[in-house]
Amino acid sequence: MDERRRRFFDWIMNLRDFDELFKEMERRMMEDFEKIFREMEKLEKSGDPRVKVRKYGISIRVGPDGKVYVKRFGDVPEEIERALPRGETSYEEERPPVPVEGGEKYRKPFVDVYEKDGKVYITVELPGVKEDEIEYEVKEGGIEVKTTGERKYKVFIPVSGEIDKDSIQKSFSNGILEIIIKTNAPKNK
């Protein structure tokens, strides 16, 4: 056992206050996490082609219909995607690989979409991006959002119905792009 661990265990054995123990454990864990994140950042910025940084997670929300929606985001590795459960409460979406265009790699940003009263509300998280670096294009079946700055993001957001291009409203603040679109979505009978 190395010296650091031995001292830590000696300290625990002499400890009588559990609050102090948990505070010290939390402090040490935070130190370790900070070291890990610094090293990960160095690797990501190194440009080494062997380094594959993946960012992914889940978002859980209750939709306007009262259902719970679980949505995966980021570049989820295929082996993890296969292992994740599927069900009625999940919002399923196709996970294409990180798009490559002209040799540029793009990250897939977190996107939240919901429809209400003939409008589609889209929220796209674009951390580290300036407003003038954001481009969007209405395409058949949806809208594409991509960025041109140092941090490159790209995503195609499917939208049901025909998009009224003149109705598009967008706002951007603190890395969050919000888009509201009116559509002529077909009504279900």
N, C-alpha and C positions, 0 to 999 in steps of 0.2 A: 504494500500500500504506500502510495507516495506521501510526501510530507504534508501537502495541502489537505488531502483527504483525512489523514490521521489527526491533524489539528482540528478539522471540522468535526469529526466524530468525538474527539475529546471535549470540544466545546459543547456539543449536544448533551453528552453525558453529565456535564456540570450545570446544564441549564435547568432552571426551575420554572421559568416563565414561558409558556407556550406561545403567547402573542409575540414575544421577542424572537422565538424560533421561526415562526411563520414570516415575520418581517424580514429576517435575515435570509430565509430561503427565497423569498420573493426578490430581494435585492440581488442575490447571486444568479437567479434565473434571468432577470432582466439584463444583467451584465453579459451573460452567455448569449442571450438573444441578440443583443446589440452587436457582439462580436460576429455572430453568424451572419447577420444582415450586412455588416460592413464587408465581410469576405464575399458574400453573394454579389454585392454591388460591384466590387472590384472585378470579379469573374465576368459579370455581365458586360462591363465596360471594356474588358480586355480585347474583345473582338476575336478571340480564339474560336475557330469553327467547331471545335469539339464541345464547347460549352453550350448547352441547350437550357435556357432559362424558361420555365413554364410558370404562368400565372393563371390560377383558376380557383374557383370556389362555387358557392351556391348563394342564391338569394331566396328568401322566403317572404311571401306577402299574402295578404288576404285581398282578393280581387273585389270589384264592385258587385259581383254576383254572390259574394259570401264564401266562395271556395278558396281553399289554400293552394297557392301556386309555389312550386319549388322549381327554380330555374338555374341551370348550370351556366357558368360563364367562363370566358378565358379559353386558353388552348389546352383543353382537358386531354391528357394522354389516353390513347385508345384502351389500354389495359384497365385504367380507372373507370372510364366511361362504361365499359362492359360490366364492371362490378357494381355500378350504382343501380339501385332499385328503380323500377318503372311502375307507374300506376296511374289511377284516375286523377290524383291530386297533383301530378307533375305536369308542368308545362314543358312539352317536348320540343326540341329544336334540333335541326341538323347541325353537326359540328364539322364544318370543313376545316382542313388544315390552315395554318396561318397563310393568307394569300401572299403570293409573290408576284410582283409586277415590275418589269424592267430591272430585275435583280434586287429590288427593294423588298424587305420583309416587313410585314405589317402585323401588329398585334390586333387581336379581336377585343374590342372594349366591352364592358358590361353594358347591356341594353335592357331597358324595361319598357314594355309596350302594353297599353290597354286601350280598348275602344269603348266609347260611351256617346250616345246621342249623335251618331253620325260623324264623330270626330275620332281621330287616332292620336293618342298622347304618347310621345316617345321621349324617353330620357336616356341619354348616352353619357357615360362617364369617360372623360378624356383628361386624366391628370397630366399635368406638365405641358399642356397645349395652350397656345394663345388663340384668341378668337379669329384673328386674320389667317391662321393656318388651317382653318376648317373649311372643307368643301363638301357640298352635298349635291346629288344629282337624282332627279326623279327618273326611274327606269320602269320598264314593264314589270308590274307585279310588286313594286315597292320603291324604296328610296335607299341610295347608297351614301354613306358618310365616310369620308376619309380625311386624314390630316397630312400636311406637307412639311411640318417642322422637324425638329430633332427626334421627337417621339412620334412614331408613325402608327396610326390606327386605321383600320378599314373594316367596314361591316355593311352587309346588305340586309335591310330590314324589310321583310315581306309585309305588304299591306293589302288587305282584301278590298276589292272594289277599285274604281277609277279614282286617282288622286286629282283633286282640284288644285292645280299648280298655283293659281292666284291666291289661294287661301292659306298657304303655308306661313306659319308664324314660328319664329325661332328666337331663343334667347340663350345667352351663354354667360355663366358666372361661376367662378371658383372651380373650373374644370368640369362643369356639368352643362351639357347641351340639352335644351328642352325644345322639342318640335311638336307643334299641333297642326294636324292636317285634316281638312274636310274631305270626305270620300263619298262616292256614290256607290256604296256597297250594296249588293243585291240583298233584298229582304228575304229571310227564310219564311216559307209558308207553312 
